[in-house]
Amino acid sequence: MKEALLVEIIEQQKNWFLQGHTRRYAFRKRQLEKMKRMLDTFEAPLLKALRYDLNKSGFEAYTTEIAFLKAEIDEQVKHLKTRMAPEKVKAPLTHAGTDNYIIKEPYGNVLIIAPWNYPLQLAIAPAIGAIAAGNTAVIKPSEMTPMVSWVIRRMVEEFFPEHILKVIEGGKEVTQKLLQEPFDYIFFTGSERVGQIVMQKAAEQLIPVTLELGGKSPAIVHKDANVQVAARRIAWGKLINAGQTCIAPDHVLVHEEVKDSFIEAYKEAVTHLYSSEPLQNEDYVKIVNKDHFHRIKEYLEEGNVAFGGETSEKENKIAPTVLTDVSRDDKVMQEEIFGPVLPVIGYDELDDVIRTLSGKPKPLALYYFGESQKDQKLVTTTLSFGGGCINDTLYHIINPHLPFGGVGSSGMGSYHGKYSFSTFTHEKSITKQTTKFDPSFRYKRDEKSLKIIKSLL
């Protein structure tokens, strides 16, 4: 896209916003309902595009992408009027006679930069929050899933004028151009490395940002865990989208007493999910491109392959694999795996696990499996991470009443449900003062006035 046209679109969105159109409840509600119709209308093309780019089955594509978005829209519509309303707050005695409230003000013109792993969900979910909060938005989908990107652009163009919502396709150079523009808010989902660039560019213009990144999200399986259930739920969470999920269990730390039984149970779970020959399963998701395929394939040379390890370069597929005997210095333990390779590492004491993880960058998610409430509390209150589950994986992300976001190197800010509305909203504080009386002590500098102020404060 030519830079002049890009600038024109952003100016149109800013002008539309400044004219006040997006501030009305009826307008926002209509846009959200339009988004729902848009997803219904383009469901078949979206499913085909997700199959083409990532080999997602109809079931996985619908449940993890389309159904998620429809539920998010319904939740926003249901609570929209309440969220938009000014919020009255209490005041101290020094503010006697005043009304104090918070106005929910949209930021204005929002840039959403989406990744390739959930190319529909992670492009549209932030847009739902942005529109609900009364903003206009530009979406930059990932060029690494070109068919999905194309369908997103076509469906948005059919349902929305570009002064409200616009999709701009392109590669890295387009993203760089967009980051030069004076947006009022930037929402980025992707890698920590690119997140640093986005934040740096935003800082040059003092643009607020939300960064949804990733990291090495661990699963801990303690000796009192239900090993069969733990293995099934970790396999499910790890292998959705072939491990190309920012909150997938990256590796498993398992107590030595149950390590062997966990590996065996995990193998059974994989077979149940994808058969004994996953690469022949037509619904098993492929790795997005050759670069990522070869990056993940290199991990198979580290440690020992307990099972799995098969690859298909022709189809960009890597079988679900368990690695044992890996070193913490191995590349597979230094980088976010983002694939179906699972290192399994034994431990003897839970305290040692906590000490080790405390010294690592804060992950986007953490999963603990074990029945002791004392140990559950110890892990969840001692370790810092974006969010997670006890005795499950991924399920926290589909609860609209929980915020989703990272901390430290795994990101900043959160969204989903009311937290999406809050992310794209500036809370403007207002004190409305009475003119019926005007206490004199606030204007004086004598001891008597100071005593009154001290008593009130």
Summary of the structure (lengths in Angstrom):
residues: 457
radius of gyration: 25.0
end to end distance: 57.9
largest distance: 85.9
contacts: 1550
relative contact order: 0.13
helix: 48%
strand: 18%
